[in-house]
Amino acid sequence: MKKRATISLDLRERIVSSYDAGEGTREDLAKRYRVSLGLVAKLLQQRRQTGDLRPRHRFSGRKPKLLGTHRRQLRELLKEKPDRTLQELQRALGVDCTPQAIHYVLESMGLSYKKRRSGPANKTGRTSAGSGASGGGGKAGSSPRGSSSSTNRGPKPT
């Protein structure tokens, strides 16, 4: 997407002055000044609502769904139970947003959260019960040493 340059205040004022002087319809002015019809409508609406024609960049873009009240709630939720996941925080807030949005808010607040689902801690140790004997002793009927059932294709044809 091509980024458009901000239209100068001078051009904005000329468009609105021409409209006020009755020099044409919105469509006519858009063609004359080589701007979109939407821009002409936006300028007239902005003047009607604010009385100002200057660019309003700080008001553009998507509005945040997580507001100051949600930030306070997040702080309380993490104080109660610090190991909540992003999905748990999202459900507790009841806000229609992504887990990433919660992550960015927490990051901006300098707070941390548990990054994976609850489960046993990783430990180094035995993962299954064995016979206790080390090496060698396999079960009867198992594949011979040096081969496995997945690689042993049987006798070679002669």
Secondary structure, 3 states (H helix, E strand, C coil): CCCCCCCCHHHHHHHHHHHHCCCCCHHHHHHHHCCCHHHHHHHHHHHHHHCCCCCCHHHCCCCCCCCHHHHHHHHHHHHHCCCCCHHHHHHHHCCCCCHHHHHHHHHHHCCCCCCCCCCCCCCCCCCCCCCCCCCCCCCCCCCCCCCCCCCCCCCCCC
